Amino acid sequence: MSTPIPVDQQDERLIQHGGISGWARDFVSRVRGGDLGSLPVIVGLIVIWAIFQIMNPNFLSSTNLVNLTMQCAAVGTIAIGIVLVLLLGEIDLSVGSVSGLSSAILAVGFVQLGLPLPLVLLASIVAGLLVGLVFGLLRTLFGVPSFVITLAGLLGFLGLQLFVLGKTGSINIPFDSAIVQFGQQWFLPAWLSYAVIVIVVLSYAWQLFAQAVRRTTAGLSAMSGAHVIVRTGTLLAVLALAAWYLNLTRGVSVMFALFLVLVVVMNYFLTRTKWGRSVYAVGGNVEAARRAGIRVNRIYISVFMLCSAFAAVGGIFAAARLAAANQGSGGGDTNLNAIAAAVIGGTSLFGGRGSAYSAVLGILVIMSITSGLNIINLDSSIRYMVTGGVLLLAVVVDALSRRSRAAAGRG
Amino acid sequence: MTMISAATSTRGRAREQILSLRGIGKRFGAVRALNDVDFDVYAGEVVAIVGDNGAGKSTLVKILAGVHPQDSGTVSFYGSRASISSPTDARDLGIATVFQDLALCDNLDVVSNLWLGRELVKGGALDDVEMEQRSWALLRELSAKIPSVRTPVASLSGGQRQTVAIARSLIGEPSVVILDEPTAALGVAQTAEVLNLIERLRERGLGVILISHNIADVQAVADRIVVLRLGRNNGDFRVADVTSEAIIAAITGASDNSVTRRAALHPEKGPTE
């Protein structure tokens, strides 16, 4: 070897493969070791899509997929918050009620009281933050399990939602208001969707490239140029293909795009900031995090606040799409769909493992099942049972991969 | 403490006293866990604290680590009085403790564990490249055998985990490192690895406090051995001058041994049994 070996690869025991083929081999060994990442959910999604496409050729039509993305945004946003609490090894069962409360505040404030929209939106989100603050304080001051606190919250905030709605029960939001237009009618123009994709892919490529240069200068192993090109090329192909297909009909919904932005932003905070590192540390070993000087209570409170705020945003999205808030907003399967999405997407129930992207993948699976069963005219009774079965499968995969991780030494 | 000053001067090296405890007492309810204990640590020295179960080793360490404060007595750090009332106080003074359970996050990789709570930040984002580079520098300085710093800590052996925990304690540039039973659960080769690491800490000029049950390990690596028995000082030996029989006698409190003979020379300070 003519070039010096990077500092991080000098140990002779290290099994290493360079380049893209090496990355592929590492990937196979990671999967065998139980570090499944998003593989099961992507495979699952392909299987689900294939099955429904065979049963009804309209399933993968552009029209239906546009509808699918619009259905994903509200519950998907709630699922981002669930990912956060699951990373801590906690749970929030009240997200459905909190999203319903937020819908109610939006409708009552905007329609009945005639307040300006930005103010009402702010009030909804602040209500979410306050709910989370209460949960966080109860969790940290009294050490009550979050399961119980948020179960109480589920009932309590459902009551508050009904109280806010008052006697009317159901409030319709005017169809020509900005919020309903946003939820139902606003789509990115085709050129803009492509422009956004190009900008996103270029900045991702630039980030990978800059990191590779820094690592090489620091004497560490770095991603090869070809690898960077393959990665960004794949990303570009997937995103452009998806956008092109959606653009055949109505296109990319602004609400769905905003959901994706929230996911990317949350992923940045989780992986690139001290706060995010602390969240993973607390989820992995609370005592170790405490001794390392992390203010564990602040992490708990901030995560519960964010989770409830995401639930509130999800409630706003739901009300915008439905053009109404009623006593059933955030009820039914909203709660469990959000939790199921996070788990199906690959975030572990045991804490410390998962990523913001699992909200996207998980909600795509859940909504594909819902949409597919609707399109082949199956009753909601079957839908509940199938969704329940998929959730169960995801939890079993999580538990099994945790076991094989332990055996393969991947934590 | 004439014994210690004598011991230090005979070593002929100029040594700075880092930590000095005088007359430390601690009660838990009706139990007097520590009674009038004196203890010193010098720079570039490995001091072992040995003693039977219930001798007060852990209590002494917890006072130094800020887990609970002492009831009586004084702690001086570089000659000035210090109060250690919380783990943060201890850390700010420069006392790093590696507890027996290591307190590592299994789901995070070696770099994240090393820098946990002290992450380097550049422009608001974590500076992973810098942290990884410095981690390698630190691990190489300690001659630590960690194959990759990007694997989760769960995949490391017991000795490697101990190494990570010890390396982590050095990130904050402490002056004293406390190791609680670092070799307790390790195999022969791994124990040797950790003992090498302890020598490396001494070479860096740190004061190392080693708590151990294993007399062989203590004799292999310590410069000085402080024996506690039933919450009191029961001897302070230079390793070069002492046999393991004498240490064991001091630990168990056998009546006729070098400790009691020495104690007779200093009746005002010696053990009272």
Chai-1 contact restraints between the chains, C-beta under 6 A:
chainA,res_idxA,chainB,res_idxB,connection_type,confidence,min_distance_angstrom,max_distance_angstrom,comment,restraint_id
A,V7,B,W136,contact,1.0,0.0,6.0,A-B,restraint_1
A,D11,B,P147,contact,1.0,0.0,6.0,A-B,restraint_2
A,R13,B,P147,contact,1.0,0.0,6.0,A-B,restraint_3
A,L14,B,P147,contact,1.0,0.0,6.0,A-B,restraint_4
A,L14,B,S148,contact,1.0,0.0,6.0,A-B,restraint_5
A,R214,B,V129,contact,1.0,0.0,6.0,A-B,restraint_6
A,R215,B,V129,contact,1.0,0.0,6.0,A-B,restraint_7
A,A218,B,V129,contact,1.0,0.0,6.0,A-B,restraint_8
A,A218,B,Q133,contact,1.0,0.0,6.0,A-B,restraint_9
A,L220,B,E132,contact,1.0,0.0,6.0,A-B,restraint_10
A,R272,B,A125,contact,1.0,0.0,6.0,A-B,restraint_11
A,R272,B,L126,contact,1.0,0.0,6.0,A-B,restraint_12
A,K274,B,E119,contact,1.0,0.0,6.0,A-B,restraint_13
A,R277,B,E119,contact,1.0,0.0,6.0,A-B,restraint_14
A,A281,B,C105,contact,1.0,0.0,6.0,A-B,restraint_15
A,A281,B,L116,contact,1.0,0.0,6.0,A-B,restraint_16
A,G284,B,C105,contact,1.0,0.0,6.0,A-B,restraint_17
A,G284,B,D106,contact,1.0,0.0,6.0,A-B,restraint_18
A,G284,B,N107,contact,1.0,0.0,6.0,A-B,restraint_19
A,G284,B,L108,contact,1.0,0.0,6.0,A-B,restraint_20
A,N285,B,C105,contact,1.0,0.0,6.0,A-B,restraint_21
A,A288,B,A103,contact,1.0,0.0,6.0,A-B,restraint_22
A,A288,B,L104,contact,1.0,0.0,6.0,A-B,restraint_23
A,A288,B,C105,contact,1.0,0.0,6.0,A-B,restraint_24
A,R291,B,A103,contact,1.0,0.0,6.0,A-B,restraint_25
A,A292,B,L116,contact,1.0,0.0,6.0,A-B,restraint_26
A,A292,B,G117,contact,1.0,0.0,6.0,A-B,restraint_27
A,G293,B,G117,contact,1.0,0.0,6.0,A-B,restraint_28
A,I294,B,G117,contact,1.0,0.0,6.0,A-B,restraint_29
A,G352,B,N107,contact,1.0,0.0,6.0,A-B,restraint_30
A,R353,B,N107,contact,1.0,0.0,6.0,A-B,restraint_31
A,G409,B,S155,contact,1.0,0.0,6.0,A-B,restraint_32
A,R410,B,P152,contact,1.0,0.0,6.0,A-B,restraint_33
A,R410,B,S155,contact,1.0,0.0,6.0,A-B,restraint_34
A,G411,B,D106,contact,1.0,0.0,6.0,A-B,restraint_35
A,G411,B,N107,contact,1.0,0.0,6.0,A-B,restraint_36
A,G411,B,P152,contact,1.0,0.0,6.0,A-B,restraint_37
A,G411,B,A154,contact,1.0,0.0,6.0,A-B,restraint_38
